[in-house]
């Protein structure tokens, strides 16, 4: 039989392969040059599991834990092994994954039937029970059991999910546009995931499972260093955001994506939009009240958050709420405090690192803020980005008793930025899309994906940046966030969760056409396919329903139609 030609991008070499060889077998026959063990492959710009068999010519690139899709494959497999372990140890209950944490994935063990309050009761796990779960996972990994992929008719797959206690997943399967549903089996237990898994349990070599809030935190290797587990941290302020999110979902009466889809299909989403926006407004007012209650001390509000978190809208809406309480907010632009271009630090590639803390003139910033806060009249700087230097602005300010300063920037929560200031005069706010509805009971939609969709829609609308370019730039954006923002989020006095329960149906309306136009030859195609796959499970809003989104909404910052000046 004629051999199949395969070009391996890892090595830039052409290979002759036997038809039907799997990617796993192929990876063992060549020097794939992956830093770590291959976990999957990009085949003609499409993500495939290692069990995928080759019958035609392909361009292949093996990926490992250093690649975002490699980490997703690893985490899905870990999640499946944990699920299988929970079925053995807690057969009368079901395991759910609730949301992502900065250092892992949070989940719980719950009853399969709803209680009198309409919720699935949570079983509080002891430290010993979590250790038993981890031990069972180690046992499955040690046995190196195969994980088999099968495509089942949706009615059969739906029945399996319902038997497992996953009613939301069952409903999504029933309403799928595809007749066949991909399922994975491990030691007689089947489930579905929205992306590839590893071929066997023995491919997992590093993980941790720790008690967390009566549930557990499942951790995979660090994205920055795949040879270790990210340091475990319990973050009180972030935990409070998740509690608040759960309370908001109770108020809105929406538990799952399947329920949200049903609400949209029944034409009942507009009241949900109105209530969700009202909850945001109450939170902005609550933050302003916190500031007002300490108005004799607080003189500077510092706001930070990752890309596309809605910082600008949130800053404006908090400022408006402060005005209703008699305060007069004055906005200072952090970008005007850059050092001159010749003093800008450079990154490891020799390029200017404008995101470095030391790209800011910290001495001048602290000196001027101290002068302003002490009541002196000060001329604000203006940074000329063409010349690469500060120039006089001609704009002078002198604080009065009612004035309060607001400054937004990526380093706003880093105490090193304002180390020369009286810390009692500062109030720090962290803004981010911190939570999202899950696809189902154990497949979480990353809030990073929600932010990427926001940015994609905004960039295409206002900045002339194609969705393809937005996707390709995103890894660099994420690295900057990991370095400059996330480590300091617990420094915030308050966290604002800018996500809205209806935002994925809204963003799908705008983003899906953009994603579909990315050509198969583009290096962004793999990511566009992944995002289109999870968006396929979401019922989009109609133009008539989108009108109900108020002009002050955070989401108007991205889709347009905002009454706030940016």
C-alpha positions in Angstrom: 0.0 0.0 0.0 1.3 3.4 -0.9 2.8 5.4 1.9 1.4 8.8 3.1 3.5 11.9 3.1 3.5 13.9 6.3 5.3 17.2 6.9 6.3 17.8 10.5 6.5 21.5 11.4 8.4 20.8 14.6 11.4 19.5 12.7 10.6 21.0 9.2 11.0 17.5 7.7 9.0 15.3 5.4 8.2 11.8 6.4 6.8 8.7 4.6 4.2 7.0 6.9 2.2 3.8 6.7 -1.5 4.5 6.2 -3.5 4.3 9.4 -0.6 5.2 11.7 -1.8 7.1 14.8 -0.3 10.4 15.8 0.9 8.8 19.0 2.8 6.1 17.0 4.2 8.8 14.6 5.4 10.9 17.5 7.5 8.0 18.7 9.2 7.4 15.3 10.6 10.9 14.9 12.3 13.6 16.9 9.3 15.9 17.4 11.5 18.4 19.3 8.7 19.2 21.8 10.1 20.4 25.1 7.7 18.1 27.0 5.8 14.9 26.1 3.4 15.5 23.1 -0.2 15.7 24.2 -1.9 16.3 20.9 -1.2 17.7 17.4 -2.3 20.5 15.1 -3.2 18.7 11.8 -3.7 21.1 8.9 -4.5 23.8 11.5 -7.1 21.6 13.3 -6.6 20.2 16.8 -6.5 16.4 17.0 -6.0 13.9 19.8 -3.0 11.5 19.5 -5.4 8.6 18.7 -6.2 10.3 15.3 -5.1 8.1 12.4 -3.5 9.3 9.2 -4.6 8.2 5.8 -3.9 11.3 3.7 -1.0 13.8 3.4 -1.0 16.4 6.2 1.0 19.2 7.8 1.4 18.3 11.5 2.7 20.1 14.5 2.9 18.2 17.8 2.0 20.2 20.9 2.9 19.8 24.6 2.2 21.5 27.9 3.8 24.7 26.7 0.9 25.2 24.2 -2.5 26.4 25.4 -4.3 23.6 23.6 -1.9 21.1 25.2 -2.8 22.4 28.6 -6.5 22.2 27.9 -6.1 18.5 26.7 -4.2 17.8 30.0 -6.8 19.5 32.2 -9.8 17.8 30.5 -8.1 14.4 31.0 -7.4 15.2 34.6 -11.1 16.3 35.0 -12.3 13.0 33.5 -10.0 10.9 35.8 -11.3 12.8 38.8 -14.9 12.3 37.6 -14.3 8.5 37.3 -12.7 8.4 40.7 -15.7 10.3 42.2 -18.1 7.8 40.7 -16.3 5.0 42.5 -16.0 6.7 45.8 -19.3 8.6 45.8 -21.6 6.5 43.5 -24.8 8.1 44.9 -23.7 11.6 44.1 -22.3 13.6 41.2 -19.2 15.7 40.7 -19.5 19.2 39.3 -16.9 21.8 38.2 -18.1 25.3 39.0 -15.5 27.8 37.9 -11.9 28.4 37.2 -9.5 29.7 39.9 -6.2 31.5 39.3 -4.5 28.3 40.3 -6.9 25.6 39.2 -10.4 24.4 38.8 -13.0 24.5 41.6 -15.5 21.7 42.0 -17.9 20.1 44.4 -19.7 16.8 45.1 -23.5 17.2 44.9 -26.7 15.3 45.3 -28.3 14.1 42.0 -31.7 15.3 43.0 -32.8 18.9 43.8 -33.7 19.9 47.4 -36.7 21.8 48.5 -35.0 25.1 47.6 -34.6 23.9 43.9 -30.9 23.5 44.2 -28.7 20.5 44.2 -27.4 20.1 47.8 -23.6 20.2 48.2 -21.8 17.5 50.2 -19.1 19.1 52.3 -15.9 17.1 51.8 -13.5 16.4 54.6 -9.7 16.6 54.1 -9.7 12.8 54.2 -12.3 12.5 51.5 -10.3 14.8 49.2 -7.2 12.8 49.9 -9.1 9.6 49.0 -10.2 11.1 45.7 -6.6 12.1 44.9 -5.5 8.6 45.9 -8.0 7.0 43.5 -6.8 9.3 40.7 -3.2 8.2 41.4 -4.5 4.6 41.1 -6.1 5.2 37.7 -3.0 7.0 36.5 -0.8 4.2 37.7 -2.8 1.6 35.8 -2.4 3.5 32.5 -5.9 2.7 31.4 -7.0 3.6 27.8 -9.4 6.5 27.2 -11.5 5.6 24.2 -13.4 8.0 22.0 -16.7 7.0 20.4 -19.4 8.9 18.5 -22.8 8.0 19.7 -26.3 9.1 18.4 -27.4 12.1 20.5 -30.4 10.3 22.0 -28.1 7.6 23.4 -25.5 10.1 24.5 -28.2 12.2 26.2 -29.5 9.1 28.0 -26.0 8.3 29.3 -25.5 11.8 30.6 -28.9 11.8 32.3 -28.1 8.5 34.0 -24.8 10.0 35.3 -26.9 12.8 36.9 -26.0 15.6 34.4 -29.4 16.9 33.3 -27.9 20.2 31.8 -25.5 18.2 29.7 -28.3 15.8 28.6 -30.4 18.8 27.5 -27.5 20.3 25.5 -27.0 16.9 23.8 -30.7 16.6 23.0 -30.8 20.0 21.4 -27.5 19.6 19.5 -27.5 20.3 15.8 -25.3 17.2 15.3 -26.7 13.7 15.1 -23.6 12.2 16.7 -22.0 13.3 20.0 -18.3 12.5 20.7 -18.0 10.6 24.0 -15.0 9.3 26.0 -15.0 6.1 28.0 -12.7 5.2 31.0 -13.1 2.0 32.8 -16.8 1.6 31.9 -17.8 5.2 32.5 -18.6 7.6 29.7 -19.0 11.4 29.4 -18.4 14.1 26.8 -15.9 17.0 26.7 -15.7 19.8 24.2 -12.2 19.1 22.9 -9.7 16.2 22.8 -8.4 14.1 25.7 -5.2 12.1 26.1 -5.1 8.5 24.9 -4.6 7.0 28.4 -4.5 7.8 32.0 -0.8 7.1 32.2 -0.1 10.2 30.2 -0.7 12.3 33.3 2.4 12.7 35.4 1.8 15.8 37.5 -1.3 17.2 39.3 -2.7 18.1 42.7 -6.1 18.0 44.4 -6.6 20.1 47.5 -9.6 20.9 49.8 -11.2 24.2 49.0 -14.3 25.8 50.5 -15.9 22.4 51.3 -15.1 21.2 47.7 -11.8 20.9 46.0 -9.3 22.6 43.7 -7.9 20.5 40.9 -4.5 21.7 39.7 -2.5 21.0 36.6 1.2 22.0 35.9 1.9 25.7 35.7 1.6 27.4 32.3 4.9 29.3 33.0 6.7 26.2 34.2 5.1 22.8 33.3 7.5 21.0 35.6 5.7 22.2 38.7 2.3 22.9 40.2 1.3 26.5 40.6 1.5 27.7 44.2 -1.8 27.1 46.0 -3.5 30.2 47.3 -6.8 30.8 49.0 -8.0 34.3 47.9 -10.8 35.7 50.2 -11.8 38.5 48.0 -12.1 36.3 44.9 -14.0 33.8 46.9 -16.5 36.6 47.8 -17.0 37.3 44.1 -17.9 33.7 43.4 -20.4 33.8 46.3 -22.0 36.9 44.9 -22.2 35.4 41.5 -24.1 32.4 42.8 -26.5 34.8 44.6 -27.0 36.8 41.4 -27.8 33.6 39.5 -30.4 32.7 42.1 -32.0 36.1 41.7 -32.0 35.8 37.9 -33.3 32.2 38.1 -30.7 30.9 35.7 -28.6 27.9 36.7 -27.1 26.5 33.5 -26.4 27.3 29.9 -29.2 25.0 28.9 -31.6 27.0 31.1 -30.4 30.2 29.6 -30.9 28.8 26.1 -34.5 27.8 27.0 -35.1 31.3 28.4 -33.9 32.9 25.1 -35.8 30.5 22.9 -39.0 31.2 25.0 -38.5 35.0 24.3 -38.1 35.8 28.0 -34.5 37.1 28.0 -35.2 40.8 28.2 -36.3 40.8 31.9 -33.1 38.8 32.6 -31.0 41.5 30.8 -32.7 44.3 32.8 -32.2 42.5 36.2 -28.6 41.6 35.4 -27.8 45.3 34.5 -29.6 46.5 37.7 -27.4 44.2 39.8 -24.4 45.8 38.2 -25.7 49.3 38.9 -26.3 48.3 42.6 -22.7 47.0 42.8 -21.3 50.3 41.3 -23.4 52.2 43.9 -22.1 49.9 46.7 -18.5 50.6 45.7 -19.2 54.4 45.7 -20.8 54.1 49.1 -17.6 52.3 50.4 -15.5 55.2 49.1 -17.9 57.9 50.5 -17.9 56.3 53.9 -14.2 56.9 54.1 -14.2 60.2 52.2 -12.2 61.9 55.0 -9.3 59.6 54.2 -9.6 58.3 50.6 -8.3 60.7 48.0 -7.1 58.4 45.2 -9.0 55.5 43.5 -6.8 53.1 41.6 -8.4 50.7 39.1 -6.8 47.8 37.3 -7.9 44.7 35.5 -7.0 42.4 32.5 -7.7 43.2 28.9 -11.3 43.6 27.9 -12.6 43.5 31.4 -14.6 46.7 31.1 -12.3 49.0 33.1 -13.2 52.2 31.3 -16.9 51.7 31.6 -16.6 50.7 35.2 -14.4 53.7 36.0 -17.0 56.0 34.5 -19.9 54.4 36.2 -18.2 54.4 39.6 -17.4 58.1 39.0 -21.0 58.8 38.2 -22.1 57.1 41.5 -19.5 59.1 43.4 -21.0 62.3 41.9 -24.4 61.4 43.2 -22.9 61.3 46.7 -21.5 64.9 46.3 -17.9 63.9 45.4 -16.1 65.3 42.3 -14.0 62.7 40.5 -10.9 63.9 38.6 -9.5 61.3 36.1 -5.7 61.1 35.8 -4.3 59.1 32.8 -1.5 56.8 33.9 -0.1 56.7 30.4 1.1 60.3 30.8 3.6 59.1 33.4 5.9 57.0 31.1 9.6 57.5 31.3 11.3 58.9 28.2 11.7 56.4 25.3 15.5 56.1 25.8 14.9 55.1 29.5 12.2 52.5 28.6 13.3 48.9 29.7 13.5 46.2 27.1 12.3 42.7 27.2 14.2 39.4 26.5 14.0 40.0 22.8 15.4 43.5 23.0 12.1 45.2 22.3 10.7 48.1 24.4 8.7 46.7 27.3 6.0 49.3 27.7 4.1 47.0 30.1 6.9 46.9 32.6 6.3 48.7 35.9 9.6 50.5 35.3 8.4 51.9 32.0 6.6 54.3 34.4 8.4 57.3 35.9 7.7 56.1 39.5 9.6 58.9 41.2 7.8 61.7 39.2 4.4 60.0 39.6 4.7 59.6 43.4 6.1 63.2 43.7 3.3 64.7 41.7 0.6 62.7 43.4 1.9 63.7 46.8 1.8 67.3 45.8 -1.8 67.0 44.5 -2.9 65.2 47.6 -1.4 67.8 49.8 -3.4 70.5 48.1 -0.8 72.1 45.9 -1.6 73.3 42.4 0.0 71.0 39.8 0.4 71.0 36.1 -0.5 67.6 34.8 2.0 66.0 32.3 1.2 64.9 28.7 3.2 62.1 27.1 3.9 62.6 23.4 4.0 59.1 22.0 5.5 60.2 18.7 8.5 62.0 20.4 8.6 59.5 23.2 8.8 62.1 25.9 6.7 64.1 28.4 5.6 67.6 27.3 3.7 70.3 29.2 -0.1 69.9 29.0 -1.1 73.4 30.2 -3.7 71.6 32.4 -3.5 72.5 36.0 -5.4 71.0 39.0 -5.8 71.8 42.6 -7.8 69.5 44.8 -10.7 70.8 46.8 -12.4 69.0 49.7 -15.0 67.4 47.4 -12.4 66.2 44.8 -11.3 62.6 44.5 -8.7 61.3 42.0 -9.3 58.3 39.7 -6.4 56.6 38.0 -6.7 53.4 35.8 -3.8 51.3 34.6 -2.3 47.8 34.5 -0.1 48.5 37.5 -2.7 50.2 39.6 -2.9 47.3 42.2 0.9 46.9 42.4 1.8 48.7 45.7 5.3 49.4 44.3 3.6 51.9 41.9 2.5 54.2 44.7 4.9 53.2 47.5 5.7 56.8 48.4 2.1 57.7 49.1 0.1 57.5 52.3 -1.6 54.1 51.7 -4.6 55.2 53.9 -5.5 57.7 51.1 -5.8 55.0 48.4 -8.7 52.7 47.4 -7.9 50.0 44.9 -10.5 48.3 42.6 -10.0 45.2 40.6 -12.3 44.9 37.6 -12.5 41.7 35.5 -15.0 39.2 34.0 -14.5 36.8 36.8 -17.3 34.3 36.3 -19.3 32.8 33.5 -22.0 30.2 33.0 -20.5 26.7 32.4 -21.4 24.8 29.3 -22.7 22.1 31.6 -22.1 20.6 35.0 -18.5 19.7 34.4 -17.3 21.7 31.4 -16.4 25.3 32.4 -16.2 28.1 29.9 -13.0 30.0 30.7 -13.6 33.7 31.4 -10.4 34.3 29.3 -12.5 33.1 26.3 -15.2 35.6 27.2 -12.7 38.4 27.3 -11.2 37.3 24.0 -14.6 37.5 22.4 -15.1 41.0 23.9 -11.8 42.2 22.5 -12.3 40.6 19.1 -15.7 42.3 18.6 -14.3 45.7 19.9 -11.1 45.5 17.8 -12.9 44.7 14.6 -15.4 47.5 15.3 -13.2 50.4 16.5 -9.5 49.6 15.8 -9.4 48.1 12.4 -7.8 44.9 13.8 -9.0 41.7 12.3 -10.3 38.9 14.5 -7.4 36.8 13.2 -4.9 39.3 14.5 -6.7 39.6 17.8 -6.4 35.8 18.3 -2.7 35.8 17.3 -1.9 38.7 19.7 -3.8 37.2 22.6 -1.0 34.9 24.0 1.2 38.0 24.4 -1.6 39.9 26.1 -2.1 36.9 28.5 1.6 36.8 29.4 1.4 40.4 30.3 -1.6 39.8 32.5 0.0 36.9 34.2 3.1 39.0 35.0 1.6 42.4 35.8 -2.0 42.1 36.9 -3.1 38.7 38.4 -0.4 38.5 41.1 -1.7 41.7 42.6 -5.5 41.2 42.4 -5.8 40.5 46.1 -4.4 43.9 46.9 -7.7 45.3 45.8 -10.1 46.8 48.4 -13.0 45.5 46.3 -13.4 43.3 43.2 -16.0 44.1 40.6 -17.2 41.2 38.4 -18.0 42.7 35.1 -19.4 39.5 33.5 -23.1 39.4 32.7 -25.2 36.3 32.5 -26.4 37.1 28.9 -23.1 38.1 27.5 -22.1 34.9 25.6 -25.5 34.9 23.7 -24.9 38.6 23.0 -21.2 38.2 21.9 -22.1 35.1 19.8 -24.3 37.3 17.6 -21.3 39.6 16.8 -18.3 37.2 17.0 -19.5 34.1 15.2 -19.5 35.8 11.7 -15.9 37.0 12.3 -14.7 33.6 13.4 -16.2 31.9 10.4 -14.3 34.2 8.1 -10.9 33.1 9.4 -9.4 30.9 6.6 -8.3 27.3 7.2 -4.8 28.3 6.2 -4.5 30.9 9.0 -2.5 30.1 12.2 -5.6 31.4 14.0 -7.9 28.8 12.5 -7.3 26.2 15.3 -8.4 28.7 17.9 -11.4 29.9 15.8 -12.6 26.3 15.5 -12.4 25.8 19.2 -14.4 28.9 20.0 -17.0 28.1 17.3 -17.5 24.7 18.9 -18.4 26.0 22.3 -20.5 28.9 20.8 -22.4 26.3 18.8 -24.1 25.3 22.1 -25.3 28.9 22.8 -28.5 30.4 21.5 -27.7 33.9 20.3 -29.7 37.0 21.1 -31.7 38.7 18.3 -31.2 42.3 17.3 -34.5 43.1 18.9 -33.3 41.7 22.2 -29.9 43.4 21.9 -31.7 46.7 21.9 -32.6 46.0 25.6 -29.0 46.2 26.6 -28.7 49.8 28.1 -26.3 52.4 26.7 -24.4 52.4 30.0 -23.7 48.6 30.0 -20.2 47.3 30.2 -20.9 45.3 27.1 -21.6 48.5 25.1 -17.9 49.2 25.4 -17.4 46.3 23.0 -20.4 46.1 20.8 -21.0 49.8 20.4 -23.9 52.1 21.2 -22.5 53.3 24.6 -23.5 56.6 26.0 -20.2 56.8 27.8 -17.3 58.7 26.1 -14.1 56.6 25.7 
